[in-house]
């Protein structure tokens, strides 16, 4: 993930890892064993030498060599962010989009919503360490009610704190999504976090049954 102060919810279905609160757990059969480490941190001061305009052009052109777009730590104006999400709408090659610490604001959320509702290829989106207010995070999560492809959404460590009402709305919205297997947010309300964890664990169970041909 991208956040330095990440409080995550969910299980990494591929490796059987469970992220709850600030601790790192490993799921073994029916037991939960506490491991003595935290999720890895990403340096928010690291220099990213990505060519933004060139990468957006690759997205637009559906360049098959481009499967991961990492814009982390590149400050992007609203127009550039909108260009990125607009290009992603019809893209069928990119499976992972990272825009952590890019200066993304509330005005960009409609573009992300359109992207997530239209794109059937992207599996992971990271928007940690930006400037997105709680009510817009709610709208983003609510837009995933029919998503069948997005497996990971990371929105922790925003400049603005989320309120209890926002967290309750996000947890409730997660109930309608059955594809997300990893989700991060700086939870303050324990009840909402537990509710979210329950839905993310449910989704991992669904994903596991699909892999085994049981669903």
N, C-alpha and C positions, 0 to 999 in steps of 0.2 A: 504493500500500500504506500501512500504518499505522505500520510500524516505523521507528525512528530508526537502528537498526543492523541493517539487513536484509541477509541473505545469501540470495539467491533462487536457485531452480532453475527453469528452464523458458523457454519461448518464448511470447510473446504472439502468437498465431496471426493476430489481426486486423491487427496492424501489422508483424509480422515481427521483433519485438524478442526478443533472447535475454538472459536474466538468469542469469549464472553467477558465483558468488562475490560480490564487492563491486563488480564492474565492469558496465558497460552495453555490450552488443554489438548490432550490427545485422547480420542475416543477409542477404547479397546473393548470390543464386545459390548456388554451392557454396563461396563464400569467406566468412570471418568477419572483419569489420573492427572493430577496437577504437575505440569512440567516447570522447571525452575528457570524460565526465561520469558521475555516479553516479545511481542511481534517486532520484526526488524524495522528500523527507522530508515527513512530516506533523507538524505541531506538536502534541505530546502535551499541551500546556498550554492549547490553544485551548478556549474555552468552547462547549459544545454545548447549545443551548437547546431540544432536542427534548423534547416532552411524552411521557414514556415510557409511562405508562398509556394515554394516548390512542392512541399508536402501536400498542401491543399489541392494543388493541380493534380498530383498523383491520385488523390482521393476522388476528384471529379472524373478523372480518366479511368477509374477502376483498375489501376495498376496492380496486377496480380502479385507483384513482388512486395507490396506494402500490406502487411497484415497487422502490424502494431504501430500506432501513432502516439509518440510520447512528446507532448509539448511542455512537460513539467518545467517550472521555473522560468518560462518565457512569458514576459508581460505582454498581453494581447489586448488591443482595443476592442470595443464592442463589435465593430464592423468585421474584424478578423475572426472573432469567435463565431459570429453569425455565418460567415463564409464557410467556416469549418463544419458547422452543424448542417448547413444547407447542402454541402458537398456529400456529407455522410448519408443523407436521406436515401439516395439511390445506389450507394456503394454496396458491393457484394463481396469485398475482399478483406476489409479491416474487421478484425474480431476484438481488438483491444484499443480503447481510446483513453489516453491519460492527459488531463488538463489540471494538474495540481499546481497551486501557487502561480496561477496565470492571470490573476486579477479579474476572474469571471464574476459578474454581478447579476442582480435580479433580472435585468433586461434581457439576458441571454437564455433564460429558462424556457421561454416558449419555443425557441429554436431547438433546444435539447428535447423537449417534449415531442415536437414534430418528428425529430430524428428517431427517437426511441419507439414511437408508434408506427413508423414507416419502415425502418431498417430491420431486416430479418436475419442479419449476419452478426452484428456486434454482440459480443458476449460479456464484455467487461467495460465499465465506464468509471473513471476516477475523477472526482471533482473536489477533492479535499483541499483545504487551506486556501479557500477563496473568500469572496464577500457576498455570499448568498444568504438572504434572510430566511428565517424559519418558515414563514408562510409560503415561500417559493419552493423550499425543499419539500413541503407538504404536497404542493401541486405536482412536482416532479415525480414523487413516489406514487401519488394517486393515478398518474398517467400510465402506470405499468400494470393496470388491472387485467389487460388482455395480452401482455407480453408472454411469449413462449420461448424466447431465445436468450434474453439477458440473464446471465448467471451471477454477475457481481456488480454492485453499485456502492461506491465509496464516497460519502459526502461529509465526513467528519472534519473537525478543526476549522470551522468557518469563523470569519472575523466577528460575526454576530452570533450571540448565544440563542439557542432555541428555547422557547418557552414550554411549559408543561403541556399546554394545549396543543402546541405544534407536535410535540413528541407523541401525545396520545393519538393525534390524527395520523401521524406517520405509521405508528404501530397498527392502527386499524386498517390503513390502506394496504399494508403488507399482507393482510389476510386474503386479499383478492388476487394476489400474485402467486403463481405456483412454480416460477422458474428461478427466482433469485436464491442462490445458495450461499452467497456472502454479501454482507451489508455492514457498512460502518457509519456510525454517528456518535457524537459526544453526548451520550445519554446522561441526563441528570435525574430523571424519574425512573426509579427502579421498577415500578410496575409496568411502565411502557416498554422498558428494555426487556423484561421477562416475556412480555407478550410478543415482542418482535422476535426474540430468540426462539420462541415456540413455533412461530410460522416459518422461520428460516430452517429450523430442524425438520419441520414437516416437509418442506420443499426438498431437502436433501434426501429424505426417505423416499419421496416420489422419484427423484433422479436415480437413486440406487436401484429401485424396482424397475425402472425403465431400462437401465443398463443390463439388468439380469433378465429382461424380457418378461417381467411379471406385471407390467402395467401397460 
